[in-house]
Amino acid sequence: MRVVVVGATGNVGTSVVRALAADDDVTSIVGVARRLPGWRIDRTDWRQADVATADLVRIFDGADAVVHLAWLFQPTRDPVITWRANVLGSMRVFRAAAEAGVSALVHASSVGAYSPGPKDRAVDESWPTHGWPGAAYGREKAYVERVLDVFEHDHPGIRVVRMRPGFIFQRAAATEQRRLFGGPFVPRRLIKAGRVPFVPDIPGLRLQVLHADDAAEAYRLAVTRPVKGPFNIAAEPVLDAQDLAKLLDARIVPVSRRMARAAMAAGWHLRLVPASPGLLELALRVPVMKIDRARDVLGWTPRHSSWEAMRELFDGLHDGAGMDTPPLAPDGGPIDRVRELATGMGGRQ
């Protein structure tokens, strides 16, 4: 089996490539990325390509499956750029997969594609996927879901799988996530148990988390097994502020949603943080997901708890961890942080 992984050098992509390379049924992997990595792995060739402009049909030719992971989180200050990369780029990936005669397409959707939902009970994959319009991430993930609806109707011979994970963490991706969402003012040395002064307890803050290796295993199963349709994937337990406070040995301070929104908006407008305030709204509104279908149909069970995934994130943030790919480059210290500031918070391309 020949598999093409689009967006192969990021948090999920590197883990998916590793999982596929360990599967004897996968004979070759093509990793596609905008910037080529120094990282090398068995049975994997690299292609430099931007999904918004490249000739993807040529890259996909001869592939049995395409895994589409590429997603641009920044610049949050220019949603036209992210729309072109994420929505129009996804459309180009899907069209190229059909033209190349690929038999399976596995797409990275998200819990962020779901419409606002309950936090006190879990919903299955039938919950509406209209996103949260206040965040570009939710709008774009939801729109691509509609694109896939049409694609599936027009191409019934292609097996389409939609993965809808919770928040995905691993040690090697911690610095990337700090750059994307926290920015250069996050004091990495303070991200350690006993050093964080408090954790805000915001109403509605309940997070479903999983380790990148477990997400990768779900993708591997989706590629190699005759399944189709959407799959929610997340580890247990669902985490709240009390859980995060326990992990960080910090106290809890109640913070209203209004106050949290105002603080996030102020930080973004003052260019102190790159994450837009809509992302906080999205996180507070997404529903808790059932993962029964992933277990029963896909045969997937996470090996890491959500506690373990969060610990790796915190440890990686403290240590400035990363790996030899451009998105996952480790923390380079003050010089790198000055470069982040120079690009404009939330304005990086």
PEPEUR-V363028 format. One line per field, one symbol per residue. phi: phi as a letter, one per 30 degrees, with the letter a starting at -180 (. if undefined). psi: psi as a letter, one per 20 degrees, with the letter a starting at -180 (. if undefined). burial: # if it has 9 or more other ideal C-beta (glycine too) atoms within 8 Angstrom, else .. A space follows every 50 residues. Layout:
phi->???
psi->???
burial->???
//
This chain:
phi->.cbcccicccededddddddddcddcdabcccadbddddbbeibccbdac ddbdddedddeiddbbcccdacdccddbdddddddddddddddddddddd idcbbccddaeddddeadccacccdddeccicddbeededddddeddded ddddbddcdcbccbdddcbaedcddeddddcciddddddddaejcddacd ccejdbccbadedddddddddddccdcajdbdbaccddcbdddddddchb dcbdbdddddddddddddddicbdddddddedddcdddcdceddddcdic bdccddddddddddddddcidaadbedceddciedddddddddidicdc
psi->ppppopljjaghghhgggghhiohiohqpoppqhpqrhpqqqkpqqppqp hihrnhghhipiqhqpooippohqpiinihghggggghgghhggghgghi kpippopnbqhiiqqqaqiiqqqaiiqqmjaoiiphggggggghghghgg ghgimiipoppopnrbppqrgijghghgghhgriionhiimqpihphrpp nppinpppqqqhhhghhggghhgiqmrraqpppqrqrpqahhghhghjlr rpoppqhggggggggghghjlhqhpqhhhggghihqrpqqjghhghghkp pqiqrhggghggggghghikqarmqghjprpjahghhhhghhippjjq.
burial->#####################.#..#.######.#.#.#.#..#.##.#. ##...##.##..#.######.#.###.#..##############.###.# .#.############.#.....###.#.#.##..###########.##.. ##..#..###########################.#.#..##...#.### ##..####################..#..######..####.###.##.# .#....#..##..#####...####################.###..#.# .#.####################.#######....###.#...#####.
//
